């Protein structure tokens, strides 16, 4: 059997969290910040208050919604062979997201991230064999804000044929993304080659415009990663159990709404609360934060949902010892927990700074950890009892044909090779990717269609921005 963790929570503890979640959703309710959500919820029998954008979610409605969400979620890719199926059978890695800086590969300078930084980052994500899901990892700060999100998607669709993921800020962007996806695939029918992220506003609120966008995406069956980010001690209770409860309430409040919009819409449960350093006031993660997030993995399993958990992230600003222990411990725990998605290749400084070297090193670390937790085959053929008897006492196995035959399927090479400098190897591999990797080409005319869509979107979204202002 593969190595695995004992669950953090007992069944009775999970049931208690579930019961208190249902109680809070009904008695305290949720502020959705948009009447469009309330209209849907009211039709499902929820009490609503349009003056406060507030809704109370009855427990029978929430439990109905949980039953609608599918356990198996497919993340479509521009290249269908690279689509990802989240079914609990294996883990899939994503790159990190929401960065604002990038380390210039040639000079080592840390600069605000720009379109060129994003293009390089996604090129690497496309090239690396252990990275399955491509988050838009940094912002192109040189692109005007009103058009930035849809430009990010355009760049991602061009630079990778893997599944893409990013948050969508408002519903006006959804038709544009549908057109971009059609142009990128060359298909007449919309195929959701991207998923999105829905972040609640802790405590117990949702961003109205993002919620409206996700409602439209749910109707299109675009997978939604439900990702509250309560900060223990600041926007959620300091005790881990309190943050676990609030996090779960916020996940269920999003899930219930989106299932009301479209029963069976694909959802992913992100186990990603953070912690406030009560000494410095900084966003931080102490040792008990890992247990808190692993507990939420148990809760996600209780709901039979695919689950996303952090791994490979670091607060360090370089590829140093701190990076090594933070990334290794978090990623190993995620593997042992058996999650569907392991989040966060590629960024330093608590998910702020893109490092191409880190992307490459994360890819190697992932490969090593996968080997560590894989099962050992124990059967007559692999025990080699007959071979041990034939070789006998005091001899060796080097010249045996069985040893040569086993090399292909049993031997694991040492990495890094003895005497080699890890950072030099990583640097050389990164240089090779920059010089040689080319993403799968778009269909004929696809790039031109996407650029025309963006030109029209620039005019449309600029008008929306002016109207709102």
Beta strands, then each sheet from edge to edge (+ up, - down):
strand 1: 30-31
strand 2: 47-49
strand 3: 54-56
strand 4: 73-75
strand 5: 84-86
strand 6: 92-95
strand 7: 101-103
strand 8: 110-112
strand 9: 131-135
strand 10: 163-165
strand 11: 194-198
strand 12: 200-201
strand 13: 205-206
strand 14: 224-226
strand 15: 231-232
strand 16: 267-271
strand 17: 274-276
strand 18: 283-284
strand 19: 306-310
strand 20: 341-345
strand 21: 347-348
strand 22: 353-354
sheet 1: 1+ 3- 2+
sheet 2: 4+ 5-
sheet 3: 6+ 9+ 10+ 11+ 14+ 16+ 19+ 20+ 6+
sheet 4: 8+ 7- 22- 21+
sheet 5: 12+ 13-
sheet 6: 15+ 17+ 18-
end
